[in-house]
Amino acid sequence: MTTTSEHAIETRIQHATAAILRDYRNGRDIDNVNVFTQPDSEEIIALIGKLLTIVYPGYYREKTYRSYNYNSRIALLIEDAVYNLQKQIAIALAFSPDYAGQSEEARKAAAENIAIDFMTRIPAVRELVNTDLQAGFEGDPAAYNKEEIVLCYPGFLAITVNRLAHELFLLKVPLIPRMMTEYAHSRTGIDIHPGATIGKYFFMDHGTGIVVGETSIIGEHVKVYQGVTIGALSTRGGQRLRGAKRHPTIEDNVTIYAGASILGGDTVIGEGSVIGSNVFITSSVAPGTRISVKTQELIIKNREDGGEMVGEGENWYRE
């Protein structure tokens, strides 16, 4: 038997439900209720897992397949990845101006070609990540072997996913590349836009908090530490800035230490430069430049005598 209190609660829930359903009829962007008109985030995450297994067959396991034949296992996995990828691309192409007004059948045909084209680029991606692996091993004495980097380093996971997503970005696939890199962002704390162009032997030491913007261009043998931002100087122009070069160019053999911010589409960090921790750069620097922040004065209070040790660098005196 329903009590008066229970009936009152049920009535309030019904009123709240009716109000929310009415709110969906306002015609805003957030009012879209067609749940199958965007790529499926869970399918994209599953696809990343398949791609990681294809890129690193000896490091990631695909539980679906039980074949003991190596070639058969990978062939099945590739076929499965192509099938699932083309389904998601077909959905995503509806958001592309290039396919506006085209039929669903036309988008499906285009998606199949794009998915196969993407798969043909996997060997080139593997060549790039192999150089990233080498850079990580040579650049980090804490790495005891390369297996540790593949299986444990968040920066290596982030750059692998980014390099895969970048190929889809170049193929003009909407949404999916960003979904892939944002998944890596959520896993690693590293935010690299799939549009960024990144050369060989790229290494992110520790990695957490690194941000690399869409139009960034990064050369070869670049090493970046945690908390670095390679970003836009200003985005007040909003959509009017779309397609413009908003982010810096980092030339070859540059090291950028923790917390540095390098901003602006006209900013070029010359080859062989070293950018120190916590610096803020909005203009270009010549090749071979070393930039650092002047050492701050430290004040250390001694409990025993109440005095203070004041110093800058290695020069200390008592007040």
N, C-alpha and C positions, 0 to 999 in steps of 0.2 A: 504494500500500500504506500503510495507516494505522499509524503508529508508536505505541509504548506511551504516549509523552507526549501525542500527539494524542488517543488514546483516553481518557486520564485527563481531559483538558480537556473533551472532549465529555460525559463522564459527569458532571463537576461542573456543566456548564451544564444538563444534563437535571435534575439534582437541584435546582438553583436555580429552574428553571422550574416544577418540580412544587411546590416550596415556595410560590412566589408564587401559583400557581393555587389551592392550598389556602387561602392567606390571603384570597382573594377570597370565600370561603364563610363568612366570619364575621358577615355580616349588618349591617355598619356602613354609615354613610352613604357612606364612601369606597369601598365595595365594589360600587357600582352599575356594571354592565358593559353596560347597554343604551345603546349609543352614539347612538341616534337619539331619545332622550327629552328632550333639551335643545335650545334654539336653537343653530344653527351659528354659531360666532364668525366664521368666514370669510365666511359669507353676510351677517352683520350689518355687517361692515366694507365689503363690496361695496355693501350697501344705503346706507351712509353716503355713499359716493362718488356714488351715483345721486342721493341727496337734495341733496348739495352742488351738483351740476350743475343740478338743478331750481331751487334757491334762487338760484344765481348762474350763469345760463345762459351768460354771456359770459366766465366766468373758469375754469370747469372743463369739460374735454372728455370726452365719452362715446365711447370708441373703437368701441363695438359698432355704432353707427348711422352710416350713410353718407349719409343723406338730406340734400339741400341745402335742403329746405323747413323753415324754422324751426318752424312749428306742428306739422308731422308728426314732426319729430325729438323735440320735447318731449312730444308726445302718446304716442309709442311708449315714451319713457323713463318717463313717469308710469304707463302701463299695466304696464310691466315691474316698476316699483318696487312697485306695489300687489300684483301677483301674488306677488312674492317676500316682501313684508312679511307678507301674510296667511298664507303658509305658515309663517313663523317664529312669528307670533302664535298660530296654532293649536296649535303645539307648546308655547309658553310658557303658554297658558291652563290647561294641565294642572296648573300649580303654583299656580293661583288658587283660594282657597276658594269663590269665587263660582261656579266651574264644576266643583266636586267632584262626581263621580258622573255627570257628563253624558257623553254619547256623543261619539265622535270627530267624527261628522257635525255635532253641535250646536256643538262648539268651532270647527269649520271655518266654519260659517255665521256665528258670532259674530265670528270673526277677519276675515272678509271685510268685515263691516259696520264693524269698528273700523278696518281699513286704509283704507277709503274715507273714514270720518269724519276720520281723521288727515290725509289728503290735502286735505280741504276747509279745514283749518287752516293750510295752507302760506302763503297770502297774509298772514295775520295774523302768522305767524312772520317773513316777509320784511319786514313793516313794522317789527317790533321790531329785527331785525338792521340795517336801514337806519339806525335811530337810533343803534345801537351803532357803526356805521361813522362816522357824523357825529361822535359823541363822541370816537372815536379820533383822527380827523383834527384836530378842534379842540383836543384835549388833548395832542397830541404834536408839538412843532415839528420832530422828526426825521422825521416822515412827509411826504414830498414830494408824494404824491398818494394818493388813496383806493385805487387799484389796489394800491399797495404794502401797504396794510393788509390787504386781502382775501387777497392771495397770500402774504404773508410773516409776518404777526403771529400768534404762537401763541395769544394771548389772544382774537383774533377767531375763530380756528378753534374754540377751546374753547367760547366762548359760543354760536356757531352750532350746534354739535352739542348743547350743553346745551339750547338752546331747542327744538330738534326732539325731543330725548329727553323734555323736560318735558311736551310734549303727549301723548306715549305714556304717561307716568307718570300724567297726569290721567285718561287713558282706562283706567287700572287694568291696564295690560299688565305682567305680571311679567317680570323678568330683562332683557328687551331694553333698556329705558331705561338700566339700569345698565351693561350691556355697551357701549352706545354711549358713555356718558360716560367709562368706564374706557379705552376706545380713545383718546378725546381726551386723557385723562390720560397715557397711555403716550406719545402723540405730543408733548405740550406741557409736561408736568410740572405741569399745572393740574388740580386735583381738585375738581370741582363736582358735588354730588349732583343727580340729575335732579329730586328733589323740591323743591329750593330755588326760591323765588319771587323773580324778579329783574325789576325795572322797566326802563323805557326808558332809553336813553342810558347804558348800562353800559360802562365802559372799564377794562381791566386793563393797566396799563403794565408792559411786560416780562413779567410774569405768572408766571414760574417759581416754583413752590412755593406758590402760592395754594391754600387749602383753604376750601371753603364747604360747610357741613353741610346735611343734608336739610331741616330745618325753618327754615332761615334765611329771613328776609324782607328783601329789599333794595329800596329805593325807586328813584326816578329820579335821573339825573345823578350817579351815584355813581362815584368813581374810586378804584381799588385798585391798590397797587403790589405788587411781588414779595414773596413770603414771608409774606403776610398770612394769618392763620387766623381764620375766622369759624366758631367751633366750639362744641362742648358743654363745659360745665364739668366734668361727670363722666358716665361711662357705666357705672359699677359696677353699676347696676341691671339692666344687660343687656336682655333681651327685655321686661322689665316696663316699660321706658321707651318702647317702640314706640308711635308716634303722639303722644307728648307733645311739647310745644314745648321743644326742647333747645338750640336755637341762637338767636343774637341777631337783633334787628330793627335794620336800618340805614335811617334815614329819608333823605329826599331831600337832594341836594346835599352829601353827605358825602365827604371825602377821607381815605383811610387809607393812611399811608405804610409803607414797607418794614419787614417783620418784626414788625408789630403783631399781637397776639393779643387777640381780643375773644370772650369766652366766656359761655355761659349763656343759657337760654331766656327769662329775665326781663330780660335786658340790652337796653336800647334806646339807640342812639346818636342823639341828637336832630338834627333838621334843621340843615344848615349847619355841622356840627361838623368839626373837623380833628383827626385822630388821628395823632400823631407816630410816628416810627420806634421800633420795639422796645418799645413800651409794652405793658402787660399789664392788660386791663380785664375785670372780672367784675361790674360794676354799671353801672346806667344813667347817662348824662350828659345834661344839659339841652341844648336847641337852642343852637347857636352856640358851643359849648364848644371850646376849644383845649387839647389835652393833649399834653404832651411829657415826655421823660425829662431830668432835669438833666444838663447837659453834663459828661461824665466828664473827670477830670484826665489829661492826656497827658504822658508823660515821653519826651523825645527826647535821646538821648545823642550828643554831638558827638565825633567821632573825634580831632579836632585837639588839644583841650585836656582831654579826658576829663570835662568838666563835663556837667551835665544841664540841659536846658531844661524847666521845669515850668510847665504852664499849664492854665487853664480858660477856654474861650471865646477871647476876644481878649486876655486878661491873661496875660502871660508874665514869668517872672523866672528868673535863673540861680542854681543851688545850687552 
